[in-house]
Amino acid sequence: MRIDQKLVKHWIAPHSRVLDLGCGDGSLLAHMQHSLGVTGYGLELDGDKINQGIAKGLSIIEQDLNDGLARFDDDSFDTVVMARALQAVKSPDTLLLDMLRVGREAVITFPNFAHWQNRLHLGLKGLMPVSEALPYEWYDTPNIHLCTFKDFEKLCLDNDIRIMNRFAVSDSTRIRTPIMTSLIRQAPNLLADVAIYRVTKRGS
């Protein structure tokens, strides 16, 4: 699993109810079920990935995330997870609010477009960056709303969403020394290429 998927489980309570948006082949949901005993569903649009998830014994519903979460009642889940899919939906602000309607908390991960390698690539080459966190060319990318740590935190502030926890990590850093980890924490918008947030409604 990717590093962000491994870290997500730290914020998932054992035996809780989880909804995994854009769950792919269900690897993260299966991991949470086996290690934490969670119950819940995955939402996915790709038919092949849905079949792979069902083969793992998961409950996966075919749905386009752009259609929202109207099929679920308020507070249906303890946590709604969305790993590297927020930047690929048409209205990320609307979906984020819907996640916090159906779940008490939400855990979101996304690629940080302000990472220094992206800045350098754009500055020196004048081309859209391609990296481990952003592995697509500009013409075939599903990412339509790329953002940064600061962008996401402003979105939360503007929508009265409370940030409970944050991880700043790097897919591109092979050697994770204590010094490097400390530097990434101090300057996440520059040094981390993946953002991981745990949020809830203000007042919760």
C-alpha positions, 0 to 999 in steps of 0.5 A: 500500500502507499504510505498515505494508506498506511497512515490513514489507519492510525485515525480509524477506530477499531470496529467502527463504521467506515465509508471508503470513497474511490476505493479502487480495488479495495486494498485499503478497506480490506486492510482496515477490515482485517486489522481493525475489524471495521465494517462499511462500504467502498464506492468505486466507478471502475468495473474491473476494480469493483470486481477485484474488491468484491473478490476480496469479500468487500461490499463495494457500490458502483458510483461516480463520486461527482453524484454525491452521497445522497444515498446515505443518511446523516451520521451513517458512518464514524469515518469517511475516507477518501485517499487521493481522489479529492483532486479528481472530483468536479466539486471537492468543496461540496463533496467534502461537506457531504462527507462530513454529513454522512460521517462524524469524521473524514480522512482525506489524502491528496498530492501537494502541488506546491512540493518543491520538485513540482515548483522546480519542474515548472520553473526550469522546464515550463512543463506540468510535473510528473512524479510519484504523487502525480504520475500522469501527463497533463493530457490524461490526468484525472486530477482536475483540482490540484491543490496545496496544504494551504489551499486545503486549510483555507477551504476548511476555514472557509467552510467551518471545518475543524482540522483535527490532525495532519500528516505531511509525508513524501512519496519521493523521499527514499531515506526517511531520517529523523532530520528529514521528517522534522524538516517536512513537518516544519515546511509541509507545503514545500517539502511534502508531496502528499497531504493527509488530513483528519477533519470534522465539523466545527463544534463536533 
